[in-house]
Amino acid sequence: MNNFFETSKKKSKGRRLGRPLRRGLRALFNLALILGVSTAVIIACLYLFVLREYEDDLDRTYPALAENSYVYDVDGNTIGEIPVPESRETVGFEGLGEHLPEAVVAVEDRRFYGHFGVDFEGLARAAWTDLRSWEVQEGGSTITEQLMKNLYVPEDERLDITFRRRFVQSALAFTYEQKHTKNEVLTAYLNTVYLGDGAYGAEEAAQRYFGKSARDLDLSEAATLAGLLHAPSAYTTLEGEVYVEPVRERRDRVLMLMQEQGMISAQEREEAEAAPLEFAPDPPPEDPAYTPFLEKVGREVEEKLGPRALQVGGLRIHTTMDPDFQHAAVETSDEVLFESTDPSAAVVTIEPQSGAIRALAGQEGDFNLALDARRQPGSSFKPIVLAAALEQDISPESTYISQDLAFDFEDEHYEIHNYDYIERGEISVSDAMAESDNTVFVQLADDVGLDNVVETAEDLGITTPVDPYPSTAIGGLGSGVSPLDMASAYSTFAGGGIHREPYSIESIDRNSYGEVETVYDHQIVGRRVLTGNEAAVATQVLRGVVEDGTASMFHDLDEEIGHPSAGKTGTTDNFADAWYVGYTPQLCTSVWVGYADGRRSLVGVHGMQEPNGETLP
């Protein structure tokens, strides 16, 4: 009995002890379940939040990256590069070459082809390291996660390894790989990464270090680039010089990893390790002769494609510039105006039949003289008055009295004289042009109507305001004109009376990851200003200037160039500006000489006491 009751008591006591334990375990299980579900819900919500923010970006095959633009002359030679802050040129997967993708996988993410954007084995290893030290230490990032970091993590946060940053990277990487192939991931990555010496992306780095395209890199060169990914700034100086021995050691490390992973044979590794490291010299600086023309190109790109076009970049800009004409314009100016105290010159050459600008030169510091030096044209404006007269059926054989003029116009008193106060008496308009007679052209403009002169000037291509004043007839323009405008106006005469807007860009292509799309193609559009006969008569009158007038020194050049030429000189008050605008059926050129500040006379330049459009330009 006693034993029976004692046993029963022991069992009851055991039951009483087991119930709290089971209840505790059940509570712990429920708590763990709740925490697990809550954590999963929180992670899912965070995941969805991250995806919602970046969904549109992740859907793109490749990220939208700003890249450099390049400018080419009429022969297809590169004459300029317009860089973006992250100097880059994107290429497709084929443009990465045979060896570079494998080299990068070998050194950066050996399980790249086996994971889904997140390497859980590597992540677990990194997490264990973090837990042991109770802080985030090891990255464990895949190529895809690095890509997400480069694209979506602010640059100042990339070195801060936090749980939040790792979660965002991993979530984005996992989703990105669901939408894109491994080749697309590699292509995006290798166009994004920084490789030192200011080069972003494989193509720019290949050009910078080896002077060749990424597709042409050999095994040794590809391994060298892949090795730079580890710490690109550690392998080059601030001046872009490469630390050769550390780079060689890193290259050999990459080659060893490639062999271990079966990407190359032992023989291929040995041959690549034996290859000398030869880096390309720095490219020559941009030819300063092209600077004024390139500025015109930049303005035209903004006009055609908008102000952000060059910021986004990737443009291949094919221009109208003839390098022979451009160099001739610059070199001739330098030969004539060689002293440091000499004035400046601007030259613009246009093809009349198209409006294509073949040369545009003239720079004073940052000031583009050919585009922005709006100076009074002097007598070189008189052909515009002649054109207005021809439109009014006034013959160039009409005669006027060449004499001093004094009159009032709109409450202003005017006194008009010829150079040296010469009075020629009765003279035809044609002869007055050859002699550059001021008094005749003021009278002619009055007969034509000053408003008509203004309208003709605008039709011929003068873009600055032209005021309807008597002084306008002899080039006294308040706003002045640019050398480009003067070449544009005269090209209408050479073009048979049809004005074609001057332009510097034939076409623009946009490159994106090796895919090229034409985004602009110039269409030549002519607008008739003068009849063919009127243009021919104007040319005949201006031929007289070259044959017997103020530009007669150019007459001997006709035989040399093989074409008859026509043109007009121009000089302003106090010899501050000297002009010559001349043309053949094939080309029209305007030349301006003067000081950029516009406050000094040309008298005394190279001993000239009366510099003019015949002696200086």
SETI-875688 format. One record per residue (C-alpha): residue number from 1; x, y, z; residue in one letter. Coordinates in steps of 0.05 Angstrom, whole numbers, plus 5000, padded with zeros to 4 digits. Layout:
N
  num     X     Y     Z  residuo
  NUM     X     Y     Z        a
...
***
This chain:
617
  num     X     Y     Z  residuo
    1  5000  5000  5000        m
    2  5052  5048  5020        n
    3  5092  5033  4958        n
    4  5030  5041  4915        f
    5  5013  5109  4943        f
    6  5085  5131  4940        e
    7  5089  5113  4867        t
    8  5025  5149  4850        s
    9  5050  5211  4884        k
   10  5114  5209  4845        k
   11  5077  5203  4779        k
   12  5030  5260  4797        s
   13  5089  5302  4815        k
   14  5122  5286  4747        g
   15  5060  5306  4710        r
   16  5058  5371  4747        r
   17  5130  5385  4729        l
   18  5121  5365  4654        g
   19  5062  5410  4641        r
   20  5099  5476  4652        p
   21  5157  5451  4610        l
   22  5112  5433  4553        r
   23  5076  5499  4560        r
   24  5143  5535  4560        g
   25  5167  5498  4498        l
   26  5101  5510  4464        r
   27  5106  5584  4481        a
   28  5177  5587  4455        l
   29  5155  5552  4392        f
   30  5097  5600  4382        n
   31  5142  5659  4396        l
   32  5194  5634  4346        a
   33  5139  5622  4296        l
   34  5111  5692  4306        i
   35  5180  5722  4302        l
   36  5196  5681  4240        g
   37  5131  5700  4205        v
   38  5139  5772  4227        s
   39  5210  5773  4202        t
   40  5189  5742  4136        a
   41  5133  5792  4129        v
   42  5179  5850  4145        i
   43  5231  5824  4095        i
   44  5178  5813  4043        a
   45  5151  5884  4054        c
   46  5221  5913  4050        l
   47  5235  5872  3988        y
   48  5172  5897  3954        l
   49  5187  5968  3976        f
   50  5257  5964  3946        v
   51  5230  5934  3881        l
   52  5176  5986  3875        r
   53  5228  6041  3879        e
   54  5274  6011  3826        y
   55  5226  5969  3784        e
   56  5231  6011  3720        d
   57  5307  6012  3724        d
   58  5312  5937  3735        l
   59  5269  5923  3674        d
   60  5319  5956  3627        r
   61  5365  5909  3591        t
   62  5423  5954  3607        y
   63  5429  6013  3654        p
   64  5426  6083  3624        a
   65  5498  6108  3630        l
   66  5527  6175  3608        a
   67  5585  6165  3560        e
   68  5634  6206  3520        n
   69  5616  6235  3452        s
   70  5664  6239  3393        y
   71  5669  6289  3336        v
   72  5694  6271  3266        y
   73  5716  6313  3207        d
   74  5689  6305  3136        v
   75  5739  6248  3124        d
   76  5717  6210  3186        g
   77  5779  6226  3228        n
   78  5768  6241  3302        t
   79  5778  6315  3317        i
   80  5749  6320  3386        g
   81  5722  6284  3447        e
   82  5667  6311  3491        i
   83  5676  6275  3558        p
   84  5625  6264  3612        v
   85  5644  6264  3687        p
   86  5652  6188  3686        e
   87  5693  6179  3623        s
   88  5662  6119  3588        r
   89  5644  6086  3522        e
   90  5594  6030  3527        t
   91  5599  5966  3486        v
   92  5557  5903  3479        g
   93  5578  5834  3503        f
   94  5614  5820  3437        e
   95  5654  5884  3447        g
   96  5684  5857  3512        l
   97  5726  5806  3474        g
   98  5741  5733  3487        e
   99  5781  5736  3551        h
  100  5757  5794  3594        l
  101  5690  5766  3617        p
  102  5723  5701  3639        e
  103  5780  5737  3675        a
  104  5730  5780  3713        v
  105  5688  5720  3734        v
  106  5750  5683  3757        a
  107  5774  5738  3803        v
  108  5709  5771  3825        e
  109  5655  5717  3829        d
  110  5677  5645  3814        r
  111  5606  5619  3827        r
  112  5576  5671  3780        f
  113  5543  5620  3734        y
  114  5515  5579  3791        g
  115  5478  5630  3834        h
  116  5417  5674  3822        f
  117  5448  5741  3837        g
  118  5461  5725  3910        v
  119  5514  5674  3929        d
  120  5483  5643  3992        f
  121  5545  5602  4007        e
  122  5588  5665  4005        g
  123  5535  5703  4042        l
  124  5533  5650  4097        a
  125  5608  5653  4104        r
  126  5605  5729  4108        a
  127  5548  5726  4159        a
  128  5587  5677  4203        w
  129  5647  5724  4201        t
  130  5601  5782  4219        d
  131  5569  5745  4277        l
  132  5635  5725  4307        r
  133  5658  5797  4308        s
  134  5588  5825  4321        w
  135  5597  5875  4264        e
  136  5592  5874  4189        v
  137  5661  5859  4162        q
  138  5660  5813  4101        e
  139  5626  5833  4037        g
  140  5613  5768  4001        g
  141  5584  5808  3942        s
  142  5571  5776  3875        t
  143  5583  5811  3809        i
  144  5509  5826  3805        t
  145  5509  5855  3875        e
  146  5569  5898  3858        q
  147  5531  5922  3796        l
  148  5471  5941  3839        m
  149  5517  5977  3888        k
  150  5550  6016  3831        n
  151  5483  6036  3802        l
  152  5439  6049  3862        y
  153  5481  6061  3924        v
  154  5505  6134  3931        p
  155  5580  6139  3922        e
  156  5592  6165  3992        d
  157  5557  6104  4022        e
  158  5591  6049  3981        r
  159  5647  6038  4030        l
  160  5600  6033  4089        d
  161  5583  5959  4096        i
  162  5515  5958  4132        t
  163  5459  5908  4138        f
  164  5412  5956  4103        r
  165  5459  5966  4043        r
  166  5471  5891  4038        r
  167  5397  5876  4039        f
  168  5382  5927  3985        v
  169  5439  5901  3942        q
  170  5418  5829  3950        s
  171  5344  5843  3936        a
  172  5360  5882  3874        l
  173  5411  5832  3850        a
  174  5364  5773  3859        f
  175  5309  5809  3820        t
  176  5356  5834  3766        y
  177  5380  5764  3751        e
  178  5308  5740  3743        q
  179  5300  5790  3687        k
  180  5367  5785  3651        h
  181  5416  5735  3624        t
  182  5486  5725  3653        k
  183  5517  5756  3591        n
  184  5473  5818  3601        e
  185  5494  5822  3674        v
  186  5567  5818  3655        l
  187  5558  5870  3600        t
  188  5524  5918  3648        a
  189  5577  5907  3701        y
  190  5637  5915  3655        l
  191  5609  5980  3627        n
  192  5597  6008  3697        t
  193  5660  5992  3738        v
  194  5716  6040  3751        y
  195  5785  6016  3728        l
  196  5830  6072  3748        g
  197  5862  6132  3713        d
  198  5793  6164  3704        g
  199  5768  6106  3661        a
  200  5699  6077  3673        y
  201  5680  6014  3637        g
  202  5722  5963  3600        a
  203  5724  5998  3533        e
  204  5749  6064  3560        e
  205  5800  6028  3604        a
  206  5825  5986  3545        a
  207  5835  6048  3504        q
  208  5867  6086  3562        r
  209  5917  6031  3582        y
  210  5929  5993  3518        f
  211  5907  6039  3462        g
  212  5859  5988  3433        k
  213  5787  5965  3438        s
  214  5766  5916  3493        a
  215  5748  5865  3439        r
  216  5821  5864  3417        d
  217  5853  5851  3485        l
  218  5897  5790  3489        d
  219  5895  5743  3550        l
  220  5950  5780  3587        s
  221  5918  5848  3577        e
  222  5848  5822  3596        a
  223  5876  5792  3660        a
  224  5911  5858  3675        t
  225  5845  5897  3669        l
  226  5808  5846  3711        a
  227  5861  5852  3765        g
  228  5851  5927  3770        l
  229  5779  5917  3794        l
  230  5805  5898  3863        h
  231  5830  5968  3879        a
  232  5838  6010  3816        p
  233  5865  6072  3849        s
  234  5920  6032  3883        a
  235  5953  6013  3818        y
  236  5960  6082  3785        t
  237  5987  6149  3806        t
  238  5946  6213  3805        l
  239  5981  6229  3739        e
  240  5958  6163  3709        g
  241  6025  6127  3714        e
  242  6018  6052  3726        v
  243  6055  6016  3783        y
  244  6080  5961  3738        v
  245  6104  5908  3788        e
  246  6041  5908  3832        p
  247  5999  5905  3768        v
  248  6040  5847  3742        r
  249  6032  5808  3807        e
  250  5957  5820  3806        r
  251  5953  5799  3733        r
  252  5989  5734  3748        d
  253  5941  5721  3806        r
  254  5882  5728  3758        v
  255  5915  5681  3708        l
  256  5926  5629  3763        m
  257  5852  5633  3783        l
  258  5832  5625  3710        m
  259  5873  5562  3704        q
  260  5847  5534  3770        e
  261  5776  5544  3745        q
  262  5790  5510  3678        g
  263  5784  5573  3636        m
  264  5854  5568  3608        i
  265  5908  5515  3602        s
  266  5975  5516  3639        a
  267  6010  5533  3574        q
  268  5964  5592  3561        e
  269  5977  5617  3631        r
  270  6052  5611  3623        e
  271  6051  5648  3557        e
  272  6008  5703  3585        a
  273  6052  5711  3646        e
  274  6113  5716  3601        a
  275  6082  5771  3560        a
  276  6111  5840  3574        p
  277  6066  5892  3604        l
  278  6066  5948  3552        e
  279  6020  6007  3565        f
  280  5999  6057  3511        a
  281  6027  6127  3514        p
  282  5980  6184  3531        d
  283  5939  6206  3470        p
  284  5960  6272  3439        p
  285  5922  6332  3464        p
  286  5865  6359  3424        e
  287  5890  6402  3366        d
  288  5876  6475  3386        p
  289  5864  6491  3313        a
  290  5797  6455  3320        y
  291  5772  6490  3383        t
  292  5730  6546  3350        p
  293  5697  6496  3303        f
  294  5683  6447  3359        l
  295  5648  6503  3398        e
  296  5602  6514  3338        k
  297  5589  6439  3336        v
  298  5570  6438  3410        g
  299  5521  6495  3401        r
  300  5490  6461  3341        e
  301  5482  6395  3380        v
  302  5444  6432  3435        e
  303  5401  6466  3382        e
  304  5383  6401  3347        k
  305  5379  6352  3405        l
  306  5369  6395  3467        g
  307  5414  6419  3524        p
  308  5421  6350  3557        r
  309  5445  6313  3494        a
  310  5519  6322  3509        l
  311  5508  6307  3583        q
  312  5478  6240  3566        v
  313  5530  6232  3511        g
  314  5544  6171  3469        g
  315  5541  6214  3407        l
  316  5582  6204  3344        r
  317  5580  6272  3310        i
  318  5599  6274  3237        h
  319  5617  6345  3216        t
  320  5630  6385  3154        t
  321  5700  6408  3173        m
  322  5754  6398  3121        d
  323  5819  6391  3161        p
  324  5861  6420  3104        d
  325  5819  6483  3101        f
  326  5817  6489  3177        q
  327  5893  6483  3184        h
  328  5903  6531  3126        a
  329  5859  6583  3160        a
  330  5896  6577  3225        v
  331  5966  6572  3196        e
  332  5957  6631  3148        t
  333  5932  6675  3205        s
  334  5991  6655  3248        d
  335  6040  6669  3191        e
  336  6013  6739  3179        v
  337  5999  6758  3252        l
  338  6058  6727  3287        f
  339  6077  6781  3337        e
  340  6049  6776  3408        s
  341  6022  6847  3401        t
  342  5989  6833  3334        d
  343  5913  6834  3327        p
  344  5871  6772  3321        s
  345  5838  6742  3260        a
  346  5775  6701  3247        a
  347  5763  6660  3184        v
  348  5700  6624  3161        v
  349  5694  6583  3098        t
  350  5626  6558  3072        i
  351  5608  6515  3013        e
  352  5554  6557  2978        p
  353  5518  6499  2945        q
  354  5503  6466  3012        s
  355  5517  6514  3069        g
  356  5569  6466  3098        a
  357  5621  6501  3141        i
  358  5688  6476  3117        r
  359  5731  6518  3164        a
  360  5717  6562  3224        l
  361  5777  6592  3260        a
  362  5791  6649  3307        g
  363  5798  6646  3383        q
  364  5821  6697  3435        e
  365  5824  6661  3501        g
  366  5755  6632  3511        d
  367  5723  6681  3463        f
  368  5702  6652  3396        n
  369  5717  6708  3346        l
  370  5685  6673  3286        a
  371  5618  6665  3322        l
  372  5615  6720  3374        d
  373  5659  6778  3350        a
  374  5603  6822  3325        r
  375  5638  6881  3293        r
  376  5619  6934  3244        q
  377  5630  6907  3173        p
  378  5648  6973  3141        g
  379  5645  6973  3065        s
  380  5638  6897  3062        s
  381  5564  6910  3077        f
  382  5555  6948  3011        k
  383  5540  6885  2969        p
  384  5479  6875  3013        i
  385  5455  6944  2993        v
  386  5469  6926  2921        l
  387  5427  6862  2928        a
  388  5369  6904  2955        a
  389  5376  6951  2896        a
  390  5376  6894  2846        l
  391  5311  6869  2878        e
  392  5282  6939  2864        q
  393  5304  6934  2791        d
  394  5358  6987  2800        i
  395  5414  6973  2750        s
  396  5487  6973  2772        p
  397  5499  7019  2713        e
  398  5454  7072  2745        s
  399  5494  7134  2762        t
  400  5498  7178  2823        y
  401  5539  7240  2841        i
  402  5597  7223  2887        s
  403  5601  7283  2934        q
  404  5601  7301  3007        d
  405  5532  7293  3038        l
  406  5500  7331  3096        a
  407  5428  7318  3118        f
  408  5382  7306  3176        d
  409  5348  7239  3189        f
  410  5300  7228  3247        e
  411  5327  7288  3286        d
  412  5399  7265  3275        e
  413  5448  7304  3232        h
  414  5491  7262  3184        y
  415  5553  7281  3146        e
  416  5578  7228  3097        i
  417  5646  7231  3064        h
  418  5690  7185  3024        n
  419  5758  7163  3047        y
  420  5805  7223  3043        d
  421  5744  7266  3025        y
  422  5749  7246  2952        i
  423  5691  7269  2908        e
  424  5686  7230  2843        r
  425  5628  7266  2810        g
  426  5581  7224  2767        e
  427  5595  7150  2775        i
  428  5558  7084  2764        s
  429  5539  7039  2822        v
  430  5585  6986  2794        s
  431  5645  7032  2793        d
  432  5625  7060  2861        a
  433  5629  6989  2889        m
  434  5699  6980  2859        a
  435  5721  7047  2890        e
  436  5682  7034  2954        s
  437  5647  7101  2949        d
  438  5609  7116  3013        n
  439  5567  7174  2988        t
  440  5539  7136  2929        v
  441  5516  7077  2972        f
  442  5482  7121  3023        v
  443  5442  7153  2965        q
  444  5429  7084  2935        l
  445  5402  7058  3002        a
  446  5356  7118  3007        d
  447  5328  7103  2938        d
  448  5319  7029  2954        v
  449  5288  7043  3022        g
  450  5325  7030  3087        l
  451  5272  6980  3109        d
  452  5283  6941  3046        n
  453  5358  6940  3059        v
  454  5344  6912  3129        v
  455  5298  6859  3101        e
  456  5349  6838  3048        t
  457  5404  6833  3100        a
  458  5361  6786  3142        e
  459  5343  6745  3081        d
  460  5416  6737  3063        l
  461  5433  6709  3131        g
  462  5451  6768  3177        i
  463  5425  6746  3245        t
  464  5442  6807  3287        t
  465  5394  6866  3288        p
  466  5403  6915  3229        v
  467  5376  6985  3241        d
  468  5345  7026  3184        p
  469  5393  7084  3189        y
  470  5433  7118  3133        p
  471  5499  7095  3164        s
  472  5476  7023  3155        t
  473  5489  7029  3080        a
  474  5564  7035  3093        i
  475  5568  6984  3149        g
  476  5555  7027  3209        g
  477  5514  6974  3245        l
  478  5501  6985  3318        g
  479  5501  6910  3335        s
  480  5556  6891  3286        g
  481  5560  6825  3249        v
  482  5599  6761  3259        s
  483  5648  6732  3208        p
  484  5601  6672  3202        l
  485  5542  6717  3183        d
  486  5583  6753  3130        m
  487  5605  6687  3099        a
  488  5533  6664  3100        s
  489  5508  6727  3066        a
  490  5559  6726  3009        y
  491  5549  6651  2999        s
  492  5480  6669  2974        t
  493  5512  6706  2915        f
  494  5558  6647  2901        a
  495  5499  6600  2907        g
  496  5460  6632  2851        g
  497  5414  6672  2896        g
  498  5393  6614  2940        i
  499  5410  6621  3014        h
  500  5427  6557  3051        r
  501  5436  6561  3126        e
  502  5507  6548  3147        p
  503  5515  6484  3186        y
  504  5571  6444  3217        s
  505  5539  6376  3229        i
  506  5522  6326  3174        e
  507  5494  6272  3220        s
  508  5493  6248  3292        i
  509  5492  6175  3313        d
  510  5480  6153  3385        r
  511  5518  6093  3412        n
  512  5490  6050  3468        s
  513  5524  5985  3485        y
  514  5549  5977  3414        g
  515  5482  5991  3382        e
  516  5485  6053  3338        v
  517  5423  6094  3320        e
  518  5421  6156  3275        t
  519  5387  6211  3314        v
  520  5399  6270  3267        y
  521  5413  6275  3192        d
  522  5420  6344  3161        h
  523  5375  6360  3103        q
  524  5398  6416  3057        i
  525  5342  6465  3047        v
  526  5351  6526  3002        g
  527  5311  6590  3005        r
  528  5312  6634  2943        r
  529  5330  6706  2961        v
  530  5353  6733  2893        l
  531  5337  6710  2823        t
  532  5393  6674  2787        g
  533  5403  6736  2744        n
  534  5406  6783  2804        e
  535  5458  6739  2837        a
  536  5499  6736  2772        a
  537  5497  6812  2765        v
  538  5519  6821  2838        a
  539  5577  6773  2825        t
  540  5597  6811  2763        q
  541  5599  6876  2802        v
  542  5641  6843  2856        l
  543  5687  6814  2803        r
  544  5702  6887  2786        g
  545  5725  6898  2857        v
  546  5777  6842  2849        v
  547  5798  6862  2779        e
  548  5804  6937  2785        d
  549  5780  6959  2854        g
  550  5799  6957  2927        t
  551  5814  6882  2925        a
  552  5855  6883  2861        s
  553  5914  6849  2895        m
  554  5872  6785  2897        f
  555  5864  6786  2822        h
  556  5930  6748  2812        d
  557  5903  6693  2857        l
  558  5848  6675  2807        d
  559  5898  6640  2762        e
  560  5930  6605  2821        e
  561  5864  6576  2848        i
  562  5837  6562  2778        g
  563  5772  6598  2789        h
  564  5749  6670  2780        p
  565  5734  6702  2847        s
  566  5691  6760  2871        a
  567  5692  6797  2936        g
  568  5692  6861  2976        k
  569  5738  6894  3026        t
  570  5716  6931  3088        g
  571  5749  6979  3137        t
  572  5717  7014  3197        t
  573  5730  7082  3229        d
  574  5800  7092  3258        n
  575  5822  7028  3223        f
  576  5794  6986  3280        a
  577  5770  6929  3236        d
  578  5792  6902  3168        a
  579  5749  6854  3128        w
  580  5752  6815  3064        y
  581  5696  6770  3041        v
  582  5708  6733  2976        g
  583  5681  6674  2939        y
  584  5684  6627  2879        t
  585  5627  6582  2856        p
  586  5656  6529  2902        q
  587  5674  6566  2967        l
  588  5659  6630  3004        c
  589  5707  6657  3057        t
  590  5702  6715  3104        s
  591  5763  6742  3140        v
  592  5762  6793  3197        w
  593  5824  6823  3230        v
  594  5822  6867  3292        g
  595  5834  6870  3366        y
  596  5786  6829  3408        a
  597  5771  6888  3454        d
  598  5753  6932  3394        g
  599  5787  6993  3424        r
  600  5852  6994  3386        r
  601  5870  7016  3316        s
  602  5906  6971  3266        l
  603  5951  7029  3246        v
  604  6023  7010  3255        g
  605  6014  6934  3251        v
  606  6075  6910  3214        h
  607  6089  6982  3195        g
  608  6023  6992  3159        m
  609  5997  7063  3161        q
  610  5932  7050  3125        e
  611  5913  6977  3139        p
  612  5851  6955  3103        n
  613  5814  6894  3076        g
  614  5864  6887  3020        e
  615  5928  6890  3060        t
  616  5913  6851  3124        l
  617  5859  6799  3110        p
***
